[in-house]
Amino acid sequence: MKRRIVLTGGGTAGHVTPNLALIEKLQSLGWEIDYIGSKNGPEKNIIQSINVRYHIINTGKLRRYFSWQNFIDPFRIMQGICQAYALLYTLKPDIIFSKGGFVAFPVVFAAWLRKIPIVAHESDLTPGLANRISYPFVRNICVTFAAAKKYFKNSNKIIITGTPLRKEILNGKRDQGLALCDFTKDKPCLLVIGGSQGSAVINQIIRKSLPKLTEKLQIFHICGQGKLDLNLKNIPGYFQIEYATSELPHIFAASDIIVSRAGANTIYEILALKKPHILIPLPITISRGDQIQNANYFATQGVSTVIQEEQLTEEVLLTALINLLNQTKIIQDKINALGYTNATDTIVDILRRAITVGRH
């Protein structure tokens, strides 16, 4: 008998990307898959692009700060719960998988009301608000990092799994990455990733530093949609692209070192690929501080160099990159010792067991 799963999660690309790895695996196993998300979140375009059935519910945003919309959003959340409750009656899934984000809670609560088993996943070291609220209603929550366990009560529900990774990320070809921009094999490559939207601050520093950077490095620069600098398109050893899809595994494979934001999914990919790296987390002024916590944790593990955005200058970046190049082998050994691998198969096994145990 075919198993049927409903996945949910959204609000940012980070709440969707791990679901793509699971969907790929579940499709290969013949599972029937539906996705519940919001009308305007990034999850809609991402999921519809892979031809998975997508269902829209209304939802309010879960905020930690004051906003007049906080008075309206509880009604939107209630509406979303009612819509999810009706959808789940129609879809009749065997299990729910929630990646978090504000769209997930109505689905989780509706599934709990319908006695459908729920497995959730938390990527960050500190859980997001949606997963905190959802936690009492889930059978298990999978966490990427062991350090996240302390933020949840009842450790019997917590399973340390790592993060699901798309298999193509781990199977990139160095030669294909170099060929994308006519880079040579005899000069190390730096990959710069500014997050899903790109980072104006990181872009500016990289571009100001190009004369010195290109003396020692060839640079892949994923700069974000609308953030190309056409004045720099013919600089030898510098290749800029708004975003990378099918090219990304090959760019990863060709890169010797990486400069990146500190989103949990990106860090996990970097660690799984054993790449020495520098993390520049989003500042607390425009985030909940999760990237700072992620970055600082891996700095204490000895595998990440961290530069806070307010301390980022050309000189600081260049010094850090030179140190990274000089310590590449040491850092790779430390990353290897952490033992991070692809969690896709592990989470699929957890989903199977949750179905077997049955509805609560």
C-alpha positions as CSV (number, residue, x, y, z in Angstrom):
1,M,0.0,0.0,0.0
2,K,1.3,3.5,-0.9
3,R,2.2,5.8,1.9
4,R,0.9,9.4,1.8
5,I,2.7,12.3,3.4
6,V,1.9,16.0,3.7
7,L,4.9,18.3,4.1
8,T,4.7,21.8,5.4
9,G,7.1,24.7,6.2
10,G,7.8,28.1,4.8
11,G,8.3,31.8,5.3
12,T,11.9,31.6,4.2
13,A,13.8,29.3,1.8
14,G,15.6,27.7,4.8
15,H,12.3,26.2,5.8
16,V,11.8,24.6,2.4
17,T,15.2,23.5,1.1
18,P,15.6,20.4,3.4
19,N,12.1,19.3,2.3
20,L,13.3,19.2,-1.3
21,A,15.8,16.5,-0.4
22,L,13.1,14.5,1.4
23,I,10.7,14.9,-1.5
24,E,13.3,13.5,-3.9
25,K,13.8,10.5,-1.8
26,L,10.2,9.8,-1.0
27,Q,9.2,10.1,-4.7
28,S,11.8,7.5,-5.5
29,L,10.1,5.2,-2.9
30,G,6.7,5.7,-4.4
31,W,5.2,7.9,-1.7
32,E,2.3,10.2,-2.5
33,I,3.2,13.7,-1.6
34,D,1.3,16.9,-0.9
35,Y,2.5,20.2,0.4
36,I,0.7,22.8,2.5
37,G,2.0,26.3,2.4
38,S,1.1,30.0,2.2
39,K,-0.1,32.0,-0.7
40,N,2.8,34.4,-0.9
41,G,5.7,32.6,0.8
42,P,8.8,31.4,-1.1
43,E,7.7,27.8,-0.6
44,K,5.0,28.2,-3.2
45,N,7.2,28.8,-6.2
46,I,9.9,26.4,-5.0
47,I,7.4,23.5,-4.5
48,Q,5.3,24.2,-7.6
49,S,8.6,24.2,-9.7
50,I,9.1,20.5,-8.8
51,N,5.5,19.5,-9.7
52,V,4.4,18.6,-6.2
53,R,0.7,19.2,-5.4
54,Y,0.6,22.5,-3.4
55,H,-2.3,23.6,-1.2
56,I,-2.7,27.1,0.2
57,I,-3.9,28.1,3.6
58,N,-4.1,31.4,5.4
59,T,-1.8,32.1,8.2
60,G,-0.6,34.9,10.5
61,K,3.0,35.6,11.2
62,L,4.3,34.6,14.6
63,R,6.1,37.6,15.9
64,R,8.3,38.3,19.0
65,Y,7.9,42.0,18.6
66,F,5.0,44.5,18.8
67,S,3.0,45.0,15.7
68,W,-0.6,46.0,15.2
69,Q,-1.0,43.0,13.0
70,N,-0.5,40.9,16.1
71,F,-4.1,41.6,16.9
72,I,-5.3,40.3,13.6
73,D,-3.0,37.4,13.0
74,P,-4.6,35.1,15.7
75,F,-7.8,35.1,13.6
76,R,-5.7,34.3,10.5
77,I,-4.0,31.4,12.3
78,M,-7.5,30.1,13.4
79,Q,-8.6,30.3,9.8
80,G,-5.5,28.4,8.7
81,I,-6.2,25.7,11.2
82,C,-9.7,25.3,9.9
83,Q,-8.5,25.2,6.3
84,A,-5.8,22.7,7.2
85,Y,-8.2,20.5,9.2
86,A,-10.5,20.3,6.1
87,L,-7.6,19.6,3.7
88,L,-6.3,16.8,5.9
89,Y,-9.7,15.2,5.8
90,T,-9.6,15.2,2.0
91,L,-5.9,14.2,1.6
92,K,-5.9,11.5,4.4
93,P,-2.2,11.4,4.9
94,D,-0.4,8.8,6.9
95,I,2.0,11.3,8.4
96,I,2.9,15.0,8.5
97,F,6.4,16.4,8.2
98,S,6.9,20.0,9.4
99,K,10.0,22.1,8.7
100,G,8.7,25.0,10.7
101,G,8.1,28.6,9.8
102,F,4.8,30.4,10.5
103,V,2.8,28.5,8.0
104,A,3.5,25.2,9.7
105,F,1.7,25.6,13.1
106,P,-1.8,25.5,11.7
107,V,-1.0,22.3,9.8
108,V,0.6,20.7,12.9
109,F,-2.3,21.6,15.2
110,A,-4.9,20.5,12.7
111,A,-3.0,17.1,12.2
112,W,-2.9,16.7,16.0
113,L,-6.7,17.2,16.2
114,R,-7.1,14.6,13.5
115,K,-4.7,12.2,15.3
116,I,-2.3,12.1,12.4
117,P,1.3,11.5,13.6
118,I,3.7,14.5,13.1
119,V,7.4,14.6,12.8
120,A,9.1,18.0,12.8
121,H,12.6,19.2,12.0
122,E,14.6,22.1,13.5
123,S,17.7,23.2,11.6
124,D,19.0,25.9,14.0
125,L,20.8,25.6,17.3
126,T,17.9,27.5,18.9
127,P,14.4,26.6,17.7
128,G,12.2,29.0,15.9
129,L,9.0,30.2,17.4
130,A,6.8,27.9,15.2
131,N,8.7,24.8,16.3
132,R,8.5,25.8,20.0
133,I,4.8,26.2,19.8
134,S,4.4,23.0,17.7
135,Y,6.5,20.9,20.0
136,P,3.8,19.6,22.4
137,F,1.8,18.3,19.4
138,V,4.5,16.4,17.5
139,R,5.6,12.7,17.9
140,N,9.2,13.5,17.3
141,I,11.3,16.5,16.5
142,C,14.5,15.9,14.6
143,V,17.3,18.4,15.3
144,T,20.4,19.1,13.2
145,F,22.8,19.7,16.1
146,A,23.0,18.0,19.5
147,A,23.3,21.4,21.2
148,A,19.7,22.1,20.2
149,K,18.3,19.5,22.6
150,K,18.6,21.7,25.7
151,Y,15.9,24.0,24.3
152,F,13.2,21.3,24.4
153,K,11.6,19.5,27.3
154,N,11.0,15.8,27.2
155,S,14.1,14.6,25.5
156,N,12.4,11.3,24.5
157,K,10.8,13.1,21.6
158,I,14.1,14.5,20.3
159,I,16.2,12.7,17.7
160,I,19.6,14.1,16.5
161,T,19.6,13.5,12.8
162,G,21.4,16.3,11.0
163,T,19.8,17.9,8.0
164,P,18.5,16.3,4.8
165,L,20.7,17.2,1.8
166,R,19.9,17.0,-1.9
167,K,22.1,14.2,-3.2
168,E,23.3,16.3,-6.1
169,I,25.0,18.7,-3.6
170,L,27.3,15.9,-2.6
171,N,28.0,14.8,-6.1
172,G,29.3,18.0,-7.8
173,K,32.2,17.8,-10.3
174,R,35.2,20.1,-9.8
175,D,36.0,20.2,-13.5
176,Q,32.5,21.3,-14.4
177,G,32.6,24.0,-11.8
178,L,35.8,25.4,-13.2
179,A,34.6,25.2,-16.7
180,L,31.6,27.4,-15.9
181,C,33.9,30.4,-15.9
182,D,37.1,29.2,-17.4
183,F,38.9,29.0,-14.1
184,T,42.2,27.1,-13.9
185,K,43.2,24.1,-11.7
186,D,46.4,25.7,-10.4
187,K,44.9,28.5,-8.4
188,P,42.5,28.1,-5.4
189,C,38.9,29.1,-5.7
190,L,36.8,31.1,-3.2
191,L,33.0,30.8,-3.2
192,V,31.0,33.7,-1.8
193,I,27.4,33.1,-0.8
194,G,25.3,36.0,0.6
195,G,22.2,34.0,1.6
196,S,19.1,33.4,-0.4
197,Q,18.6,37.1,-1.2
198,G,22.3,38.0,-1.4
199,S,24.0,40.5,0.9
200,A,24.7,44.1,-0.1
201,V,27.3,44.4,2.6
202,I,29.2,41.3,1.7
203,N,28.9,42.1,-2.0
204,Q,30.4,45.5,-1.5
205,I,33.4,44.3,0.5
206,I,34.2,41.5,-2.0
207,R,34.1,43.9,-4.9
208,K,36.2,46.5,-3.2
209,S,38.7,43.8,-2.4
210,L,38.9,42.3,-5.9
211,P,42.3,43.6,-6.9
212,K,43.9,41.9,-3.9
213,L,41.7,38.9,-3.8
214,T,42.3,37.9,-7.5
215,E,46.1,37.9,-6.9
216,K,45.7,34.7,-4.8
217,L,42.2,33.4,-5.6
218,Q,39.6,32.8,-8.3
219,I,36.2,33.9,-7.1
220,F,32.7,32.5,-7.6
221,H,30.3,35.1,-6.3
222,I,26.6,34.3,-5.8
223,C,25.4,37.8,-5.2
224,G,21.6,37.7,-5.2
225,Q,18.8,38.6,-7.6
226,G,19.3,42.0,-9.0
227,K,22.7,42.5,-7.4
228,L,25.0,41.9,-10.3
229,D,27.6,44.6,-11.0
230,L,27.9,44.7,-14.8
231,N,31.0,46.9,-14.6
232,L,32.9,43.9,-13.2
233,K,31.8,41.2,-15.7
234,N,35.1,41.0,-17.6
235,I,37.5,40.8,-14.6
236,P,39.8,37.8,-15.0
237,G,39.3,35.3,-12.1
238,Y,36.0,36.8,-11.0
239,F,32.6,35.2,-11.9
240,Q,29.4,36.6,-10.6
241,I,25.9,35.0,-10.8
242,E,22.6,36.1,-9.2
243,Y,21.8,32.6,-7.9
244,A,22.8,29.1,-8.7
245,T,20.6,26.0,-9.1
246,S,21.9,23.1,-11.2
247,E,25.3,24.7,-11.2
248,L,25.6,24.9,-7.4
249,P,27.0,21.4,-6.7
250,H,29.7,21.9,-9.3
251,I,30.6,25.3,-7.9
252,F,30.8,23.8,-4.4
253,A,33.0,21.0,-5.7
254,A,35.4,23.5,-7.4
255,S,35.6,25.8,-4.4
256,D,38.5,25.3,-1.9
257,I,37.2,27.8,0.6
258,I,33.9,29.6,1.3
259,V,32.6,32.9,2.6
260,S,29.0,32.6,3.6
261,R,26.1,33.9,5.8
262,A,25.4,31.6,8.7
263,G,22.1,30.0,8.0
264,A,21.9,26.5,9.5
265,N,21.2,24.7,6.2
266,T,24.1,26.4,4.4
267,I,26.5,25.7,7.3
268,Y,25.4,22.0,7.3
269,E,26.0,21.7,3.5
270,I,29.5,23.3,3.9
271,L,30.4,21.0,6.8
272,A,29.1,17.9,4.9
273,L,31.3,18.9,2.0
274,K,34.3,19.4,4.4
275,K,35.0,23.0,3.1
276,P,37.0,25.4,5.2
277,H,35.0,28.6,5.6
278,I,34.3,32.1,7.0
279,L,30.9,32.9,8.4
280,I,29.4,36.4,8.4
281,P,26.1,36.1,10.2
282,L,23.2,38.4,9.9
283,P,23.3,41.0,12.6
284,I,20.8,41.0,15.5
285,T,19.3,44.2,14.1
286,I,17.7,42.4,11.2
287,S,17.3,38.8,12.6
288,R,16.4,36.9,15.7
289,G,20.1,36.2,16.2
290,D,20.0,32.6,15.1
291,Q,22.8,33.1,12.6
292,I,25.1,34.6,15.2
293,Q,24.4,31.7,17.6
294,N,25.0,29.2,14.7
295,A,28.3,30.8,13.8
296,N,29.6,31.2,17.3
297,Y,28.9,27.6,18.1
298,F,31.0,26.4,15.2
299,A,33.7,28.8,16.1
300,T,34.0,27.2,19.5
301,Q,34.2,23.8,17.7
302,G,37.3,25.1,15.9
303,V,35.8,24.6,12.4
304,S,34.5,28.1,11.5
305,T,36.1,31.5,11.3
306,V,33.5,34.2,12.2
307,I,33.5,37.8,11.3
308,Q,30.6,39.9,12.6
309,E,29.1,42.2,10.0
310,E,29.9,45.3,12.0
311,Q,33.6,44.3,12.0
312,L,33.8,43.4,8.3
313,T,36.4,45.4,6.4
314,E,38.7,44.7,3.5
315,E,41.7,44.2,5.7
316,V,39.8,41.9,8.2
317,L,38.5,39.8,5.4
318,L,41.8,39.4,3.5
319,T,43.7,38.5,6.7
320,A,41.0,35.9,7.6
321,L,41.2,34.4,4.0
322,I,45.0,34.1,4.2
323,N,44.8,32.4,7.5
324,L,42.2,30.0,6.1
325,L,44.3,29.1,3.1
326,N,47.2,28.4,5.4
327,Q,45.2,26.1,7.7
328,T,43.0,24.3,5.1
329,K,44.2,20.7,6.1
330,I,43.9,21.3,9.8
331,I,40.3,22.7,9.4
332,Q,39.3,19.8,7.1
333,D,40.5,17.3,9.7
334,K,38.4,19.0,12.4
335,I,35.3,19.1,10.2
336,N,35.8,15.4,9.5
337,A,35.9,14.6,13.2
338,L,32.4,16.1,13.6
339,G,31.0,13.4,11.3
340,Y,28.2,15.3,9.6
341,T,26.5,13.3,6.9
342,N,23.3,13.4,4.8
343,A,20.3,12.9,7.1
344,T,17.8,12.1,4.4
345,D,17.7,8.3,4.8
346,T,17.6,8.7,8.6
347,I,14.6,10.9,8.6
348,V,12.7,8.7,6.1
349,D,13.3,5.8,8.5
350,I,11.8,7.9,11.3
351,L,8.8,8.7,9.2
352,R,8.3,5.0,8.5
353,R,8.5,4.1,12.2
354,A,6.1,6.9,13.2
355,I,3.5,5.5,10.7
356,T,4.0,1.9,12.0
357,V,3.5,3.0,15.6
358,G,0.2,4.4,14.4
359,R,-2.0,7.3,15.2
360,H,-2.0,8.6,18.7
